[in-house]
Amino acid sequence: DADVSGLVRKVAGDRITCFRQPTNAGSLRNFHTCLERSRGRLIHLLHGDDLVRPGFYEKMENLFAQYPSIGAAFCRFAYINEAGRTLFHQDPEMKEAGILESGVSRLSEKQRIQYVARVVRRDVYKQLGGFYGVEYGEDWEMWVRIAARYPVGYTPEVLAEYRKHYNSVSGNAFVTGANMRSLEWAMERIQQYLPADERARILGESRRFYAHYALRVANSLWMNFKDRRAASVQVAQAWKMSRDANLVYKILKLYTKIILNI
């Protein structure tokens, strides 16, 4: 909502151009616009509230130079809050920088990457197409789509920061359960990129992981907003995905809090 064009001119002069959509086009259209307007060999989609640390671009360029066959590369990243304080670091994928081991299978299990940490060759987007289908989890499907066709580079250095917003969980997608339906779409779509003998196992792991994720969202909706209906929607989506004993325990614990209004 700020004067972005003025900010760009102040910081970068004429080195960087600024384009603004005439109307609110939504995230997918914005991502496509970025890809269509890009001119560089490597593309980094950087959202306005995320950050890169010094050395990010140099390290990414080095990975592509060292491993010319890779279609994309990403780094380990930190989660930060609204004030910029570090909450925690994403778990490392490997101890040393290099080509990601078992890239397709590893990335298919769950969303391991945020946009801020990811750089993709422009010709890879051109060949494989852009983001589509849903506006939540669309990047997860894309990262797996790339890994199914190209090796992926990785560095365990924490060179990017992804901002978690306290109020984001109260958004319409979470209240209606659209977030989980979108993730389920991504899971099903990802199946086509996997070897046949791994599909059932990885789908089961994904469904269990995101069932427990939905319970975390449900707890946040109740504890922070006392939104009983939205919490129940997330519980229903979790129950649809998995029914392991630990999940049942978490559901009972949440509904006890709701009944007691605590």
Secondary structure, DSSP 8 states (H G I E B T S, - for coil): ---HHHHHHHHHTTSS-----SS---HHHHHHHHHHH--SSEE----TT-EE-TTHHHHHHHHHHH-TT-SEEEEEEEEE-TTS-EEEE---S-SSSEE-TTHHHHHHHS----GGGEEEEHHHHHHH----S-SSSHHHHHHHHHHTTS-EEEEEEEEEEEE--GGGGGSHHHHHTHHHHHHHHHHHHHGGGS-GGGHHHHHHHHHHHHHHHHHHHHHHHHHHH--HHHHHHHHHHHHHH---HHHHHHHHHHHHHHHHT-
